[in-house]
């Protein structure tokens, strides 16, 4: 029943415990799951675990271990930092990059990094590259930003890394300082799987065929086009078609929402019979990135400082004469569409950073159909035949300007705007904010790009079923 941890050499590092990790003073009973956390001391690097280590976990920090009946020992190995290797080079000077190098810990092969506050907004997003890695070495990364220091949100935030900008992996550790092994000379690291502005331009270039039109919804304050996509079957007259509105990235750091939108674009051009039905029944508009300037600059967009000196949240600026061109253009387009069509579906895609359950935010006026749509969506996800999951959670908000207990009167969210200006027959409409969590699906599984592809498929199929069952 004894579990022991040795450090080799003993001067190479320290064993950490804080109530969530393994504590050598506690006699853990068999079946207990512990997380063993270490930190190298100056002049040393971590080099891996040996002993009674689960298969495939020799490089994991922290090391998660289940206490058994028999005595167990694990050994944390450290090696002196080599003097003949290249110095680590930090780089955040690229599209969507964000980060400030505060210290280069040369004596322990590590970096201390802090996000840059773009437009004085909350510093939630970071995205950078490291060059000069000796493949196979463990680096120590301290990433400091304000939300991670809040007790309710500390931890549960493993970053992602990639060697090619295409395939992304999760860190093992959940909170700074991270100790992670890298196997290539350069690595790209981000708070979550990035979706840069240039990807919408590439998407616009590849979207082709009779079912799609590429539009410039607006030109941003920095002169960048805000791309939108219009999907419908031109062989079916537009008269009588419903309008479906989908937009993402009102908060620039919520990158998952843009992936969700992109996968919905691809689904709408595919051969799924439900996609064919939706193209014939509706005209669907999709905007993968609304706040293009903050996405390009690597900003978060949360409570940013505007030109007038007031703090404003892009998502809560659906007021008359909004400060953002993309919102003003969306309002004009939606109100023109409303004159000729029924704006029957309105989805605002988000991806909050806090470790919360995925959820739907539904206006109170749509509570009944929101519950019904959520049930249909969940069944549609199950019918995709994947193992992808989503924990069912609804959050009902007030209708329009009645929802003043949370927001100041000058703040208006997209769904508040929609219920005030676009809503016609509530029982046939579905307006909601879809909060696809930054990390977990509610069951403890990380949300991946495959998850987001399945969610997009479920959304399209659920819309058709919702109207069929209406």
Helices and strands as residue ranges (DSSP letters): E 3-8, G 10-12, E 13-16, E 33-40, E 44-51, E 63-66, E 72-80, E 89-91, E 100-105, E 110-114, G 118-120, E 127-131, E 138-144, G 146-149, E 160-162, E 169-170, E 178-181, E 187-190, H 197-206, E 212-219, E 225-231, E 242-248, H 255-268, H 273-281, E 282-287, H 292-297, E 304-305, E 311-312, G 314-316, H 325-340, E 342-350, E 359-363, G 364-366, H 367-383, E 394-397, G 400-402, H 414-421, G 426-428, E 430-435, H 449-468
